């Protein structure tokens, strides 16, 4: 079932959260290292769809198994926790950097690197929470994937030039406020 609110919230929340996130830094690194935007963008899309579909499925499962009164409290606490987490800037360690060459090619390196980088990341956790909040697995997956692409595709094509013009501290603060507002709305029983 299509839910416009789920699509809009999922897209906007992930797009905001992704700015300055480690996966956006990974997109910049891949673009600088390989200078082949098409396979990088396609790799980001495939990895994000796979990762966020699994996260949405988990969120839908949680929604089906947890009583509504407990789900409300757990979701609100999760939104507040991710709100605080969003305020912490991400970094890429040398261990996280993708290899300079591989038999997988640029597309394969991107798929593997992005899929692994998203494991346990705040956007993956947000996807689980959004799928638990909205009863629309496909819409949440579509929205979170679209949000990821909106944040990362410009990073691939513009490189670090785009990041220099965006005040990352303010973007993190806005994303934190949006997560906190969602937590309050869930506590008030709106949308759940």
C-alpha positions, 0 to 999 in steps of 0.5 A, a space after each residue: 500500500 502506498 503511503 505518501 507520508 511514509 515516502 516523504 518522511 523517509 526520503 527527507 529524513 535519510 537525505 538530511 541524515 546522510 549529509 556528512 555521514 560515513 557513507 557520503 564520505 565513502 561516496 566522495 572517496 570512491 569518486 576521487 579514487 576511481 573517477 567513474 561516476 556511473 558504476 559508483 552511483 549504480 553500486 550505491 543504488 544496488 547496495 542501498 536497495 538491498 540493505 534498506 529492503 532488509 532493514 524495512 523487512 525487519 521493521 515490519 516484522 517488529 511492528 507485527 510482533 510487538 504490541 502497539 503500546 510497547 512499540 510506541 515507547 521503543 520507537 520513541 526511544 529509538 528516534 531520540 537515540 538516533 537524534 543524539 547520534 546524528 549530532 556526532 560527525 562521522 569519519 572514515 578510518 583507513 580500515 574502512 577505505 575501499 581497495 584501490 583495485 579489485 576483481 569486482 571492478 568499481 561497481 562491485 567495490 561500491 556495492 560491497 563497501 556501501 552495503 557493509 558501511 550501512 550495516 548498523 549505520 544510523 540510516 539503516 537503524 532509521 529505516 528499521 524504525 520507519 518501517 516499524 512506524 509505517 505499515 508500508 515496507 515498499 514505500 519506506 524502502 523506496 523513500 530511504 533509498 531515494 533519500 540516500 541517492 539524493 545525498 550521495 549522487 551529488 557527492 559522487 559528481 561534485 566531489 568535496 566541492 559540494 560538501 564545502 558549501 553545506 554547513 554540516 553542523 547545521 544539517 546534523 542539528 536539523 536532522 537531530 531535531 527532525 528525529 526528536 520531533 518524530 519521537 515526540 509524535 510517536 509518544 503522542 500516538 500520532 502516526 502509530 
